[in-house]
Amino acid sequence: MPAPDTDNIVVLFKGGRLPSWHQLMRLEAFQLMTPKNDWHRAWVIELPTLEAAEAWVEGEESLPHGMHAKRIIYFARKWSPAYFASWIKRD
């Protein structure tokens, strides 16, 4: 069984505002095909460490509108990227 990546942290952010952070490694936004009342986009935000991810979340929650914005945030780790890369045949 492959082991999870223990370095980078991926933040799964359900919200409607574009996130920003100086240590950002990756940012992807997904528009829902069938938007819900309280959300219409999901963001995948990759940061180099858990501490950077926690600092990003703290910054998002402390903004002037942070206490009024509706969002759900999950932390995740990549699960064996080298293992899954072998599943894709690139030309």
C-alpha positions in Angstrom: 0.0 0.0 0.0 1.5 3.4 -0.9 2.2 5.9 1.8 0.9 9.4 1.9 3.2 12.4 1.1 4.3 13.8 4.4 5.6 17.2 3.2 3.1 19.3 1.3 -0.4 20.1 2.6 -3.4 20.5 0.3 -6.2 22.8 1.5 -9.6 22.0 0.2 -11.5 25.3 0.4 -15.2 25.6 -0.2 -15.9 29.3 -0.6 -16.5 32.1 -3.0 -13.5 34.4 -2.7 -10.1 34.1 -4.5 -7.5 33.0 -1.9 -4.0 34.4 -1.9 -0.9 33.6 0.1 2.8 34.2 -0.6 3.9 30.6 -0.1 1.3 29.2 -2.5 2.5 26.2 -4.5 -0.7 25.5 -6.4 -4.1 27.0 -6.8 -6.9 25.4 -8.7 -10.6 26.5 -8.8 -13.5 24.3 -9.7 -16.8 25.7 -10.7 -19.7 23.4 -9.7 -21.8 22.2 -12.6 -24.9 22.6 -10.4 -24.2 25.4 -7.9 -25.7 25.2 -4.4 -27.3 28.1 -2.6 -24.3 28.8 -0.3 -21.4 27.9 -2.7 -20.5 27.6 -6.3 -16.7 27.0 -6.3 -14.2 24.7 -4.7 -10.5 25.6 -4.4 -7.5 23.4 -4.1 -4.7 25.3 -2.5 -1.3 23.7 -2.0 1.2 25.1 0.5 4.6 23.8 1.5 3.9 22.9 5.1 1.2 22.4 7.6 2.3 25.6 9.4 1.9 27.6 6.2 -1.6 26.1 5.7 -2.6 26.9 9.2 -1.3 30.5 8.8 -3.2 30.9 5.6 -6.5 29.7 7.3 -5.9 32.1 10.2 -5.3 34.9 7.7 -8.5 34.1 5.8 -10.6 34.0 9.1 -9.1 37.2 10.4 -9.8 39.4 7.4 -12.5 42.1 8.0 -15.1 40.0 6.3 -13.7 36.7 7.6 -16.2 36.3 10.4 -19.1 36.9 8.0 -18.0 34.7 5.1 -19.3 31.2 4.9 -16.6 28.6 4.1 -15.6 25.1 4.9 -11.9 24.2 4.9 -10.3 20.8 5.0 -6.6 19.8 5.2 -5.4 16.9 3.1 -2.1 15.3 2.1 -1.2 14.0 -1.3 -1.5 10.2 -1.2 1.6 8.7 -2.9 1.9 10.9 -6.0 4.8 8.9 -7.4 2.6 5.7 -7.3 -0.3 7.3 -9.1 1.9 9.1 -11.6 2.7 5.6 -12.9 -0.9 5.1 -13.8 -0.8 7.8 -16.5 1.0 7.2 -19.8 2.4 10.4 -21.1 3.6 10.7 -24.7 
